[in-house]
Amino acid sequence: MKYRLPSYLNENEIEEMLKHAQENERNYLILSLMWRCGLRVSEVCSLKEKDIFWDDNIIKIEQSKGNKDRYVPITDDLLNQIKKYLTDIKNKKTRSEYLFPITRVRVFQIVKMYAEKSGLNYKNIHPHTFRHSFAVHFLKRGGNLRALQKILGHSDLATTQKYLDLTLSDIKDEYYMVWNK
């Protein structure tokens, strides 16, 4: 049986979903962290302010899958958005130690809502789709497979290589589009 490659969104589809998510700062950040850092939904839900190393542009993911900590880079832009979010929620009575006190189920609902608003509800989009999309686009933009393995927290390089196969599939599609005219 052939391994089924994970589905992913192209950058325009992701940008469309993020555009709609801008109506809610928290939701926008949740989607952005899954898309720009490759975080799992459980990692986003368990992220704490103390896990962000502001001066180093690093997020510590505690006890991720495989029961090990890992460190994920984050852009200045996304860090600044998180700072703004923390400032905006600072005075709320229900302030939690978690950056986003939210359940995985609720994140799934949020993803579905923005997929629908973006006209993408015909696709089977779920939170992990953002992680797959991150991996594929990281490689498409020239990122190193070994670096991607570390960012995603895969212990086995073969797990990460499935994203390379997916990008080769895209290359094959492009090839046939050019030569089958």
C-alpha positions in Angstrom: 0.0 0.0 0.0 1.4 3.4 -1.0 1.8 6.0 1.8 -0.7 8.8 1.5 1.1 12.1 1.6 -0.3 14.7 4.0 -2.5 17.5 2.5 -1.3 21.1 2.7 -2.5 24.5 1.7 -0.8 26.8 -0.8 0.4 30.1 0.4 -2.5 32.0 -1.1 -5.0 29.8 0.8 -3.1 30.3 4.1 -3.0 34.0 3.6 -6.7 34.1 2.8 -7.5 32.2 6.1 -5.1 34.5 8.0 -6.8 37.6 6.5 -10.2 36.4 7.9 -8.6 35.5 11.2 -7.4 39.1 11.7 -10.8 39.9 13.1 -9.7 38.1 16.3 -6.1 38.6 17.6 -6.0 35.3 19.5 -7.2 33.3 16.6 -4.8 35.0 14.2 -1.9 34.2 16.5 -2.9 30.6 16.9 -3.1 30.0 13.1 0.1 32.0 12.6 2.1 29.9 15.1 0.9 26.7 13.4 1.8 28.1 10.0 5.0 30.0 10.7 6.5 27.7 13.4 5.1 24.3 12.5 3.6 23.9 15.9 1.1 21.1 16.7 -2.3 22.1 18.0 -1.5 20.6 21.4 1.8 22.7 21.5 -0.1 25.9 20.8 -2.6 25.1 23.5 0.1 24.4 26.1 2.3 27.4 25.2 3.2 29.6 28.1 4.7 33.1 28.2 7.7 31.7 30.0 8.4 29.4 27.0 9.2 32.4 24.8 12.8 33.5 24.7 12.2 37.1 23.5 15.9 38.1 23.0 16.7 34.9 21.1 13.6 34.6 18.9 13.0 31.1 20.2 10.0 29.2 21.6 10.6 26.3 23.9 8.2 23.5 23.3 8.1 21.5 26.5 7.6 17.7 26.5 6.4 17.6 22.9 5.6 14.4 21.2 8.3 11.9 22.1 8.5 13.3 25.6 11.4 15.7 24.8 11.8 19.5 24.7 12.6 21.3 21.5 13.4 24.8 20.5 11.7 26.5 17.5 12.7 29.8 15.9 10.1 32.5 15.6 10.2 35.7 13.5 10.4 39.2 14.9 7.1 40.1 13.4 5.3 37.2 15.1 7.1 37.9 18.4 5.9 41.5 18.2 2.3 40.4 17.6 2.5 38.1 20.6 3.8 41.0 22.7 0.9 43.2 21.6 -1.5 40.4 22.4 -0.1 40.0 25.9 -0.4 43.7 26.4 -4.0 43.7 25.2 -5.0 40.8 27.6 -2.9 42.0 30.5 -5.8 43.5 32.5 -8.2 40.6 32.0 -9.4 39.0 35.2 -9.1 35.5 33.6 -5.4 35.8 32.8 -3.9 32.3 32.6 -0.4 31.0 32.7 -1.1 29.7 29.1 -0.8 32.1 26.2 -4.0 30.7 24.8 -6.2 29.0 27.4 -8.1 27.1 24.8 -8.9 23.4 24.0 -7.7 21.5 20.9 -11.4 21.0 19.9 -11.9 24.8 19.9 -8.8 25.3 17.7 -10.3 22.7 15.3 -13.5 24.7 15.2 -11.6 27.9 14.6 -9.7 26.4 11.7 -13.0 25.1 10.2 -14.6 28.5 10.6 -11.9 30.3 8.8 -11.7 27.7 6.1 -15.4 28.2 5.5 -15.0 32.0 5.5 -12.2 31.6 3.0 -14.2 29.4 0.7 -12.0 26.4 1.4 -14.6 24.3 3.3 -14.5 21.8 0.4 -11.0 20.9 1.6 -10.4 18.7 4.6 -8.6 21.4 6.6 -7.7 20.8 10.2 -5.1 22.3 12.6 -2.4 19.8 11.5 -2.8 21.0 7.9 -1.0 24.2 9.0 2.0 22.1 10.2 2.1 20.1 7.0 1.9 23.4 5.1 4.7 24.9 7.1 6.9 21.9 6.3 6.2 21.8 2.6 6.7 25.6 2.2 9.9 25.5 4.4 11.4 23.0 1.9 10.0 24.8 -1.2 11.7 28.0 0.0 15.0 26.2 0.2 15.0 25.2 3.8 17.3 22.3 4.9 15.7 18.9 5.5 17.7 18.3 8.7 16.8 21.8 10.0 13.1 21.0 9.3 13.5 17.7 11.2 14.7 19.6 14.3 12.1 22.3 14.1 9.3 19.7 13.8 10.8 17.5 16.5 11.0 14.4 14.4 13.3 11.8 15.8 13.5 9.9 12.5 14.6 11.8 9.3 12.3 9.5 7.3 9.3 11.1 9.0 10.4 14.5 7.7 11.3 13.2 4.3 7.6 12.7 3.4 7.5 16.4 3.0 10.3 16.3 0.5 8.3 13.7 -1.5 5.4 16.0 -1.5 7.4 18.9 -2.9 8.8 16.5 -5.6 5.2 15.7 -6.5 4.6 19.4 -7.0 7.7 19.6 -9.2 6.4 16.7 -11.2 3.0 18.4 -11.7 4.8 21.6 -12.9 6.9 19.5 -15.3 3.9 17.9 -16.9 2.1 21.2 -17.0 5.0 22.6 -19.1 5.7 19.7 -21.3 2.1 18.4 -21.9 0.8 21.6 -23.6 
